[in-house]
């Protein structure tokens, strides 16, 4: 298995949470998620779904920034291309997602 490194400084934060882990294996995408964390936070007043949208938006910005550094792509163009691809792919295979919440 090829795991990514934990970002620098995260080990120093006792409140750090891993929110999502995505693997490509067995000819499919496998996902583990921490659902409900925002909903259960007493000082957080955002709908869980909106919070996940914010996380995905931030992730897109990080990906675009990384692609700028690694491939010399334009950051703004990469953000838009990834976001447009995301919207297109939401309609593909909508009924093929499987999986269950596990403890």
KARA-V867702 format. One record per residue. N is the residue number from 1. RES is the residue in one small letter. PHI is phi in degrees with one decimal (NA if undefined). OMEGA is omega in radians with two decimals (* if undefined). Layout:
n:res:phi:omega
N:RES:PHI:OMEGA
N:RES:PHI:OMEGA
This chain:
n:res:phi:omega
1:x:NA:3.13
2:x:-116.7:3.13
3:x:-90.1:3.06
4:x:-80.0:3.10
5:x:-75.1:3.01
6:x:-73.4:-3.12
7:x:-58.5:3.14
8:x:-57.8:3.07
9:x:87.1:-3.11
10:x:-65.4:-3.13
11:x:-60.5:-3.12
12:x:-80.8:-3.10
13:x:-100.5:-3.11
14:x:-67.2:-3.14
15:x:-100.6:-3.12
16:x:-64.1:3.14
17:x:-131.6:2.96
18:x:-83.1:-3.03
19:x:-97.2:-3.08
20:x:-152.0:3.06
21:x:-133.1:-3.08
22:x:-123.8:3.13
23:x:-124.5:2.93
24:x:-108.5:-3.12
25:x:-167.6:-3.10
26:x:53.8:3.09
27:x:61.1:-3.11
28:x:-155.8:3.03
29:x:-100.5:3.14
30:x:-112.9:-3.02
31:x:-135.3:2.93
32:x:-121.5:-3.11
33:x:-136.3:3.01
34:x:-98.6:-3.13
35:x:-90.1:3.08
36:x:94.6:-3.09
37:x:-60.8:-3.12
38:x:-69.4:-3.12
39:x:-62.2:-3.10
40:x:-84.9:-3.14
41:x:-73.7:-3.05
42:x:-67.8:-3.10
43:x:-102.0:-3.08
44:x:-115.8:-3.04
45:x:-112.2:3.12
46:x:-117.3:3.05
47:x:-58.8:-3.13
48:x:-52.3:-3.12
49:x:-66.9:3.09
50:x:-67.1:3.11
51:x:-63.7:3.09
52:x:-65.9:3.06
53:x:-62.4:3.09
54:x:-64.2:3.11
55:x:-61.1:-3.14
56:x:-65.1:3.08
57:x:-62.3:3.11
58:x:-64.8:3.11
59:x:-61.7:3.10
60:x:-60.1:3.12
61:x:-63.2:3.10
62:x:-64.8:3.11
63:x:-62.1:3.14
64:x:-61.5:3.11
65:x:-63.5:3.11
66:x:-64.0:3.12
67:x:-67.0:3.05
68:x:-63.3:-3.12
69:x:-74.8:-3.03
70:x:-88.8:-3.04
71:x:-124.5:3.14
72:x:61.4:3.04
73:x:-76.4:3.05
74:x:-73.9:-3.04
75:x:-60.4:-3.10
76:x:-61.2:3.12
77:x:-64.7:3.12
78:x:-66.6:3.11
79:x:-57.6:-3.12
80:x:-66.2:-3.13
81:x:-65.0:3.13
82:x:-65.3:-3.14
83:x:-61.7:3.11
84:x:-64.4:3.10
85:x:-64.8:3.10
86:x:-59.5:3.13
87:x:-60.5:3.12
88:x:-60.0:-3.04
89:x:-75.7:3.06
90:x:-62.3:3.14
91:x:-84.7:-3.10
92:x:-82.5:3.00
93:x:57.8:-3.05
94:x:-58.9:-3.10
95:x:-96.4:-3.07
96:x:-98.9:-3.13
97:x:-71.1:3.13
98:x:-126.9:3.09
99:x:134.5:-3.12
100:x:-136.9:3.05
101:x:-71.6:3.13
102:x:-121.3:3.09
103:x:-82.7:*
